[in-house]
Structure formats: structure tokens, C-alpha cells
Amino acid sequence: MAQEKQIEKEIADSTPLVGSKTELMGLQKEYAADDAVYQQKVKDLRSKYQYIRRTRGDGNCFFRAFTFAYLESLLDDKQEYNRFKTLAAQSKDGLVQLGYSQFTIEDFYDTFMDVLHRVGDGAKLEYLIDVLNDQSFSDYLVVYMRLITSGHLQKESEFYANFVEGNRSVKEFCQQEVEPMFKESDHIHVIALTSALGVCVRIQYMDRGEGNKVNSHDFPEGSEPRVHLLYRPGHYDILYH
């Protein structure tokens, strides 16, 4: 078991944090030709999307994929950039009001805002690829996204308490499942982050479930998706039309 985990870790560590955009048809080669379920679902996915950008499967893949894809969408959308910059600039004070130490969160906030300002100043896609593949910068951005998610869950704790399992308070859930790095994300993380930032994400779910089509879900429902992600059990990648 320990050897298997070590092999998995070595494979993960050799994968870029955020990879290059590649043709979605390459996904079909990951599954056996006679694996009818997945071959059909990849075919369905290819009818909707053309490209995929893979992320490292390290437990942070939802936050990293979301952060990259959303910042990428801001490169040529000044109106959305200005909306988000105002929201992001106020986020640190909101976390401090919830009881977070300013000293603890300041470096993460400053790093996030520095990257955001570079995006607003005309940074190119190559800049985002470099930043999100620099482990220290990339992890700081992920930490801050986790903090925003945790803050929103606690701010709206009365609502989210209904979704927390294991006889835990929302705050305990955040301390155990949201804020720590490498903890995988579930629906509650996705709902909280997209709600906190006002950004719609469409997730395409591909597993061995019944049918030959992938199932899509928008968070929050009823909005125009800005970010498109592929979910396969335990992992998120970025999709493009």
C-alpha cells in the first residue's frame, strides 16, 4: 500500500500543476478501446468541447483549475475584471471581520492581488501559465481561494450547516476539510466559492454511471458559465470550446 502511494505521488509530482491546452481527442487514448462506457462519454464530451488543460491531481485541483481558468477569462474581459477586482480588494477585510488574523492571511491576499493586478495591466497567457506552475505562487493563490471559500461557508453557516456531515459545526468542517491544502473538494466547496465570487462554473461529470452521456451541472444554477471543468472521480481539469 505504501509503495502504491509512493508511485502515485511520483506520477503526480511529474505532472505540471497546470498543463498545456491539448486536443480533447487525446482523452480517448486514456481508456481502453473496448471500454464502451468511457469511450461513449468521451465522444459525448467532444461534441461539446474541443480542448482540455490538465491539472495535477494533488487534492488542490479544483481550486487550481478554477483559479487558472477564471483568471484566464479575465485577460480579455475588462468589465468582469473590474467587477472582480473590487470584490477581491474587499475580501481581506471580510475575512478579518469573521475572525481571521490579518497577519495570517496578509501574504496570501497580497500575492493574489499582485497577480490580479498583473492580469489587469495586460499580462499575457504565458504569465498565468508561469505563475500557476510556480509552486510557491500557485499554492498561495490556492490557499487564498480556500480562505475565501471557508469565509463564505462561515458567513452563511446557517444555510451550509444542512450540508455538513459528521456531526460537525461549519467552522470545524472548514478547519478540517476546506482550509488545509491537499484536501479534495466536494459540492459544498464548489457552491461556496462560486457564490462568494459571483462566478458561474459548469462542471461536466464523467464516471461509470448509467447512460452514455456526461452529466453537466452549473454552479450557481441559472447563470451563464464562465469556467468549464471536467470532473472524473477525484479530479478536475479545465475544458474549452
C-alpha positions in Angstrom: 0.0 0.0 0.0 2.8 2.4 0.9 4.6 1.6 -2.3 1.4 2.3 -4.3 1.0 5.7 -2.6 4.7 6.5 -3.4 4.2 5.6 -7.1 1.0 7.7 -7.2 2.9 10.6 -5.6 5.8 10.3 -8.1 3.3 10.4 -11.0 1.5 13.4 -9.6 4.8 15.3 -8.9 5.9 14.7 -12.5 2.7 16.3 -13.8 2.6 20.1 -14.3 0.5 22.0 -11.8 -1.3 23.4 -14.8 -0.6 21.8 -18.2 -0.8 22.9 -21.8 -4.1 23.1 -23.7 -4.4 20.0 -25.8 -6.9 18.4 -28.1 -9.7 16.6 -26.2 -9.4 13.6 -28.5 -6.3 12.7 -26.6 -8.6 11.8 -23.7 -9.9 8.8 -25.6 -6.5 7.2 -25.6 -6.6 7.1 -21.8 -9.3 4.4 -21.9 -9.2 1.0 -23.4 -10.7 0.9 -26.9 -13.3 -1.7 -25.6 -14.2 0.4 -22.6 -17.6 1.3 -24.1 -18.8 3.4 -21.2 -15.9 5.8 -21.2 -15.4 5.8 -24.9 -19.0 6.9 -25.4 -18.8 9.5 -22.7 -15.6 11.0 -24.2 -17.4 11.1 -27.6 -20.2 13.0 -26.0 -17.8 15.4 -24.3 -16.1 16.0 -27.6 -19.4 17.1 -29.1 -19.4 20.0 -26.6 -15.7 20.8 -26.1 -12.6 20.8 -28.2 -9.7 21.3 -25.7 -8.6 20.2 -22.3 -6.0 21.7 -19.9 -4.9 19.1 -17.3 -4.0 19.9 -13.7 -2.0 18.0 -11.2 -4.0 15.5 -9.1 -2.8 16.7 -5.7 -6.1 17.4 -3.9 -5.9 21.1 -4.9 -7.0 20.5 -8.5 -10.5 22.1 -8.2 -9.1 25.4 -6.7 -6.1 25.5 -9.0 -8.2 24.7 -12.1 -10.8 27.2 -11.2 -8.3 29.9 -10.4 -6.4 29.5 -13.6 -9.5 29.3 -15.8 -11.1 32.3 -14.2 -8.1 34.5 -14.4 -7.6 33.4 -18.0 -11.1 34.5 -18.8 -10.3 38.0 -17.3 -7.4 38.6 -19.7 -9.8 39.9 -22.4 -12.7 41.0 -20.3 -12.1 44.4 -18.7 -15.7 44.7 -17.4 -15.6 41.4 -15.5 -12.0 42.2 -14.3 -13.1 45.5 -12.8 -16.1 43.8 -11.0 -13.9 41.1 -9.6 -11.0 43.4 -8.6 -13.4 45.4 -6.4 -14.8 42.2 -4.8 -11.3 40.8 -4.3 -9.9 44.0 -2.8 -12.6 43.9 -0.1 -12.2 40.2 0.6 -9.4 40.5 3.2 -11.4 42.8 5.4 -14.3 40.4 5.2 -12.2 37.6 6.4 -10.8 39.7 9.3 -14.3 40.5 10.4 -15.0 36.8 10.6 -12.1 36.4 13.0 -9.2 35.5 10.8 -5.9 37.1 11.8 -4.8 39.8 9.4 -1.2 38.8 10.0 -2.0 35.2 8.9 -3.8 36.0 5.7 -2.0 39.1 4.5 0.7 37.4 2.5 -1.8 35.2 0.7 -4.0 38.2 0.0 -1.1 40.4 -1.3 0.1 37.6 -3.6 -3.4 37.1 -5.0 -3.9 40.8 -5.6 -0.4 41.2 -7.2 -1.3 38.5 -9.7 -4.7 40.1 -10.3 -3.2 43.5 -10.9 -0.8 42.0 -13.4 -3.7 40.5 -15.3 -5.4 43.9 -15.3 -2.2 45.5 -16.6 -2.2 43.5 -19.8 -0.4 40.3 -18.8 -0.3 37.5 -21.4 -1.5 34.0 -21.0 2.2 32.9 -20.7 2.4 34.9 -17.4 -0.5 33.0 -15.9 0.9 29.6 -17.0 4.3 30.5 -15.4 2.7 31.8 -12.1 0.3 28.8 -11.7 3.2 26.4 -12.3 5.5 28.1 -9.8 4.7 26.0 -6.7 5.0 28.8 -4.1 3.0 31.4 -6.0 0.5 28.8 -7.2 -0.1 27.4 -3.7 -0.5 30.9 -2.3 -3.3 31.5 -4.7 -4.9 28.2 -3.8 -4.7 29.0 -0.1 -6.4 32.3 -0.7 -9.2 30.6 -2.7 -9.6 28.2 0.2 -9.8 31.0 2.7 -12.5 32.8 0.6 -14.4 29.5 0.4 -14.1 29.0 4.1 -15.1 32.6 4.9 -18.3 32.3 2.8 -19.3 29.0 4.4 -18.9 30.5 7.9 -20.7 33.8 6.9 -23.6 31.7 5.6 -23.2 29.0 8.2 -26.9 28.7 8.9 -27.6 27.6 5.3 -24.5 25.4 4.9 -24.9 23.6 8.2 -27.5 21.5 6.4 -24.8 20.1 4.1 -22.1 19.3 6.7 -21.9 15.7 7.6 -20.3 14.0 10.6 -21.9 16.0 13.5 -19.5 18.9 12.9 -20.1 22.6 13.0 -19.5 24.6 9.8 -16.4 26.1 11.4 -15.0 22.7 12.2 -15.7 21.5 8.7 -13.8 24.5 7.3 -10.8 23.9 9.6 -10.7 20.2 8.7 -11.9 20.0 5.0 -11.6 23.4 3.4 -8.6 25.4 4.7 -6.0 22.6 4.7 -4.0 22.2 1.5 -4.4 18.9 -0.5 -7.9 18.3 0.8 -10.2 17.3 -2.1 -13.2 19.4 -3.0 -16.8 18.4 -2.9 -20.1 20.1 -4.0 -20.1 22.3 -0.9 -16.7 23.8 -1.8 -17.8 24.5 -5.4 -21.1 26.0 -4.3 -19.4 28.2 -1.7 -16.6 29.5 -3.9 -18.8 30.3 -6.9 -21.4 32.0 -4.7 -18.7 34.0 -2.9 -17.2 35.3 -6.1 -20.3 35.5 -8.2 -18.8 33.3 -10.9 -20.7 30.5 -12.7 -18.9 27.2 -13.3 -20.2 24.4 -15.5 -18.9 21.0 -14.4 -19.1 18.0 -16.7 -19.3 14.8 -14.7 -17.7 11.7 -16.3 -17.8 8.4 -14.4 -19.1 4.9 -14.8 -22.7 5.9 -14.1 -25.6 4.8 -16.3 -26.0 6.3 -19.8 -23.5 7.2 -22.5 -23.5 10.9 -21.9 -21.7 13.1 -19.4 -23.8 15.0 -16.9 -23.4 18.7 -16.6 -24.2 20.9 -13.6 -24.0 24.7 -13.3 -22.9 26.4 -10.0 -24.9 28.5 -9.3 -27.8 27.4 -11.5 -29.4 29.8 -13.9 -26.2 31.8 -14.7 -24.0 31.9 -17.8 -20.9 29.7 -17.2 -17.6 31.5 -17.4 -15.5 28.5 -16.4 -15.9 24.9 -17.6 -14.4 22.0 -15.7 -14.3 18.2 -16.3 -14.7 16.1 -13.2 -13.6 12.5 -13.1 -13.7 10.7 -9.8 -11.4 12.6 -7.5 -10.0 15.0 -10.1 -10.8 18.3 -12.0 -9.4 19.5 -15.4 -10.2 22.6 -17.5 -12.4 22.4 -20.6 -12.5 24.7 -23.6 -14.9 25.0 -26.5 
